[in-house]
Amino acid sequence: MVQQIRQNEPQYICVVPVESITGNLDEEIMSFGISVDAAKSEAEKLLASTYGCTLTQIVELMQKASIQPIAQSCAPTGDIE
């Protein structure tokens, strides 16, 4: 699943480490949303669809998640040089 950052809207990123399911210490998922709740919801959907996580696993993984705003300077402007 690929998400696109929208221009001129606040954006949040949710980073969830998934090493406890995959065994890969560097593996994580990232999801985006226009609010903290939207970013969390997208991450929960990814955990269920991509990794087949149960509700208990999702709750446990989300406790380790990091959610932060994305600076607007990181959003694409549409101008490619």
VOGU-3710 file (C-alpha; in Angstrom, 3 decimals, decimal comma):
1> mvqqirqnep> 0,000/0,000/0,000  1,411/3,410/-0,967  0,171/6,661/0,485  0,729/10,099/-0,991  1,432/13,229/1,036  -1,154/15,907/0,263  -0,086/19,465/-0,334  -1,350/22,249/1,976  -2,844/19,884/4,560  -1,371/19,020/7,940
11> qyicvvpves> 0,187/15,581/7,813  1,287/13,115/10,461  3,497/10,070/10,166  3,119/6,962/12,296  6,181/4,706/12,505  5,644/1,253/13,989  8,561/-1,108/14,639  7,583/-4,636/13,591  10,728/-6,560/14,511  8,773/-8,602/17,050
21> itgnldeeim> 6,770/-10,147/14,185  9,399/-10,291/11,453  12,619/-10,856/13,382  14,275/-8,074/11,359  15,569/-5,444/13,802  15,392/-2,665/11,208  11,900/-3,338/9,898  9,109/-0,851/10,491  5,974/0,357/8,786  5,071/3,975/8,139
31> sfgisvdaak> 1,635/5,399/7,586  0,379/8,915/7,011  -2,766/10,813/7,927  -4,223/14,295/8,221  -4,535/13,763/11,983  -2,881/11,650/14,648  -5,924/9,358/14,703  -5,919/8,994/10,905  -2,221/8,053/10,878  -2,797/5,512/13,683
41> seaekllast> -5,811/4,056/11,892  -3,834/3,588/8,672  -1,018/1,882/10,615  -3,496/-0,482/12,268  -4,965/-1,366/8,858  -1,475/-2,055/7,484  -0,621/-4,300/10,428  -3,796/-6,312/9,907  -3,608/-6,557/6,110  0,145/-6,903/5,575
51> ygctltqive> 1,157/-8,961/8,589  -2,165/-10,571/9,580  -1,873/-9,196/13,121  -4,555/-9,901/15,686  -6,141/-7,079/17,679  -3,917/-7,947/20,650  -0,783/-7,772/18,505  -1,894/-4,476/16,968  -2,453/-2,925/20,402  0,971/-4,129/21,558
61> lmqkasiqpi> 2,730/-2,811/18,449  0,917/0,532/18,533  2,194/1,091/22,084  5,692/1,215/20,545  4,639/3,506/17,691  5,940/7,011/17,153  3,596/9,638/15,692  4,899/13,023/14,618  3,841/15,905/12,396  5,534/16,173/9,025
71> aqscaptgdi> 6,925/19,597/8,155  5,195/21,175/5,195  8,612/21,633/3,598  8,685/17,846/3,190  5,445/17,825/1,200  5,733/17,877/-2,590  4,949/21,177/-4,284  4,238/19,714/-7,684  7,234/21,514/-9,183  9,896/19,103/-10,375
81> e> 13,103/20,584/-11,658
//
